[in-house]
Amino acid sequence: MIDTKKFEEVVQSFTNALPSGFTNIQADVEKNVRSAMSATFAKLDLVTREEFDIQTQVLHRTREKLDALAQRVAELESTSKN
């Protein structure tokens, strides 16, 4: 999910950009912006940084195993031709 600190920064910067006459509706605007952003992020297929890093490690280990197997197959093929 998105970093809540960044999320709050975006909402705050949006509400700070409102003209001073709109301070009475600032809470409503914050609620609506927060709701819209949450809905948008929920529709996206996002993963956490931790999940991404774990999958990167899994992919790296899988690639190492695949390379080792490819090398082993090449060795077996070269010995079977002799």
N, C-alpha and C positions, 0 to 999 in steps of 0.2 A: 504494500500500500504506500501511498505518498507520505513523505515526511510531514508530520503535523505542524512542525515549526514553519516550514516553507509554505504550507497551506495557509496558515494564519498570517504570514507575511503578505501573501498575495491578497487575501481578503482585506487586510488592514490597508495596504497601499491603494486598493480600489476605493475603499470608503474614505480614505484621506484625500482622494482626488475630487470628492464631492464638493461643490461650492458651500460656503459657510451657511447659507440659508437652508440647507438641507440637513442640518444637524438633528432636527426633530425626527427625521425618518431614517437616521443612520443605522439604528438597530435593526429596522426592518430590511434595509438594503443589505446589511451584513448577513442576516439570516437567509435572504434570497440568494445572494452570491454564494454563500457557503453551500446551500442546498443545490444550486445549479452545478457548482464544481464537483460536489460529491456524486451527483447523478452522472456527470460526464466521466469522471474517473471510474465509476462502477461499470460503465459500459465498455471501458477499455480493458484489454487483457494484459494487465500489468502484473509484474512480480516484484517482490522485494529484492533489495540488493543482496541480502543474505541468500535467498533462493537462487539468484543469478550466479553468485559466486560458487555455491554448492554444485550447480549444474555444470559450471565451467570446469570444476575439478573432476567431476564424473566424466565429462567429455575428454579431458586430458588423459585420465587413466585409461579410458576405453581406446583412445587413439594409440597410446603406448602398447597396449595389448594387441591391437590390430597390427601395428608395425612389427611386433615380435612374431606374431603368427605368420605374417607375410614373409618375413625372413626365414622362418622355419620351413614353410612350404617351398620356398625357393631352394633351400638347402636339400630338402627331400627330393625335389625334382631333379636337381643336378646329380645327386647320388644315384637315383634310379636310372638315369640315362647312361651311366657308366657301367 
